[in-house]
């Protein structure tokens, strides 16, 4: 996902995550001694990776941008176009091959704090997108203008794709929410050749009358850009888009997710988006513009940075990430 262009926003003042403590305090707890603590975490990630940083090829923007033509900001973009093909490499702790049934993985618990709540989990991109160039490059209405149906997403330098990462994380999150009694629907489960398009992803959440929707992603920025950030809907009204009813609750959802994600993973908020807050507001995403229910995106890390790659390709880390997301959603739904 790229952040240079007319839809970018100037840095915003730091905001408090839900729970009453500013992000600076949370980071102070997680990172004793300020920079020294962060360097310890950073060094540990580097030792796990064991790979030096590499110069990346240019790539184009995603739904979150434009997949077909490299642009001037390509050096900060990792979302690849429709012609990109995933590597056959597979981390040993990757999730088993998904079922064709989007509700597979267990039914909601008979009781629990989220009983009666509906959560839609949107795994960003689809592993089959690269085989369907024409279909995913088709323009769809995102409310205020048109954009490509979908893109392939990005990948690590070693070929672990964003689509595989998001699907695995979606399965883990679904199972945790089920245990809390929630009804969970995935927008796809690699059970279709490509897509769904970004407008359909929004429609799935709307038609489910979801109490919360989260779209899972991993960024593809330059080496050295690290950390997670949660994307919130801007106030948009025009054409088919009207986010006025969801801006407030979506921010509440996003702030709670950011705080819980930080606590569960100990990953720092993005050092290149959001001015250290772990939050970003955008108006160019069809998945947000067309939503009628509270919805956020999360970029869990930068797949193109070798240190973040070591985290994103780790099954135990993805389980922590899923726990943080589940905790944030539960906090939001329980008020």
Secondary structure, 3 states (H helix, E strand, C coil): CCCCCCCCCCCCCCCECCCCCEHHHHHHHHCCCCHHHHHHHHHHHHHHHCCCCCCCCCCCCCCCCCCCCCCCCHHHCCCECCCCCCCCCCCCCCCCCCCCCCCCCCCCCCCCCCCCCEEEEEECCCCCHHHCHHHHHCEEECCCCEEECCCCECECCCCCEHHHHHHHHHHHHHHHHHHCCCEEEECCCCCCCCCCCHHHHHHHHHHCCCCEEEEEEEECCCCCCCCEEEEEECCCEECCEECCCCHHHHHHHHHHHHHHHHHHHCCCECCCCCCCCCEEEECCCHHHHCCCCCEEEEEEEECCCHHHHHHHCCHHHHHHHHHHHHHHHHHHHHC
